[in-house]
Amino acid sequence: MNIALWIVQGVLVIGFVFSGWMKAFRQEKAKASWPWAGEVPKGLVAFIGIAELIGALGLILPQATGIAPNLTPIAAIGLGAIVLFGAVFHVMRKEYREIGVNVVFLALAVFVAFGRL
């Protein structure tokens, strides 16, 4: 089970670092990839990106270092909340094709949260 959790944590980190970096520091590229990023305030997009980057660190560092490993499931819960709110946002905008990624990342985050609790 521990190996499966580490693999899922790695997958989540890769996904959240990619999307978080684009939202926080490459907003023009984010707008090209995700039309919604150009239709909401830049500060909100950057905030979401920074939250994703911090959450990605929280998925790996506490568990890997053994320093406050109870922060790992908290980070997973936080990232799960971000993607859940993202799914609701996409439903409100009738962007149903975008929801699949949110659902997968939510399921993975829930798996990590429960597995590490």
N, C-alpha and C positions, 0 to 999 in steps of 0.2 A: 504494500500500500504506500509506503514511504517513497518508493521509486516513482510510482504513478503520480503522486502528489508533486514531486519535484519536476517531472516532465510537464505536467499541466501548469505549474507555476512558471516554468520556462516559456511555454507557449504564450501564456498571458503576458509575461514581461515583454516578449518580443512585440506582441500586438499593441500593448499600451505604450511602449517606448516609441514605436513607429508613429502611432496616431497622436500621441501627446506631443512629440517633437514637432510634427507638422502643425498642430494647432497652436502651440506656444511660440514657435520660432520661425516657421515657414508658412505664414498665413496666406500668402499668394498662392502657393502650391496647394494648400488646404482648400482654398476657394475653388481651384480648378478640379480637385478630386471630389469635393463635397459641396454642392451648390448652397446648402444651408449655411455654410461657414461665411458666405458673403452676404447673407441676409439677416444676420444677428450681429450685435455689437462686437467689435474686435476684442474688447476687454473680456467679454464672456467666453469667446473662443479660446483666448489665451489662458483664462482661469481654468477652463476644463482641461486644457492641455497640461498645465502645470500640475493640476490635481492628478491626472493620469500618470505623469512622470513620478510624482511623489509616491503614489500608490504602487507603481511598479517597483520602486526601491523597497517599499514596505513588504512586498511579496517575497523578496529574496533575502535582503540583508539581515533582518532579525533572526530568521530561521538558520541561515548559513553561519552566522557568527555566534549564535547561542546567546546573544545579548537581547533580552526582552523578546523571546520567540513568540510570546502571546500577541505581539503586534502584527504578526503575519495574518492570522485570521481576521483581524480588525481591518487590515489593508484590503483583504479579499472582499469583506463586506462593503467597504467604502467603494471599491471599484464596481462591485455588483450594483450598488445604488446608482452609480454614474451611468452604467449601461442600461439599467432599468428606466431611469429618467430619459435617457436617449431614445429608448424604444417608444416611450409615451410621446415624446416630442415628434418622432417620425410618424406615429399614428395620427397625431393631431394635424400634421402636414400632408397626410395621405401618401407618405413615402414608404409604401409597404415593402418594397424590395430591400430597403435598408435595415429592416427589422431582424432579418435572419442573423446577421453578424452580432447584433445585440443579444439575441436569445442564446446563441452559442457561447458568447463571452460571459453572459449571466450564469449559465449552467456551469461553466468551468470555474467561475469565481465562487459559486455556492459549494461546489465540490471541494475546493481548497479550504474554504471557510470551515466547513463541517469536518473535513479530514484533519485539519490542524487544531481544532478546538479540543 
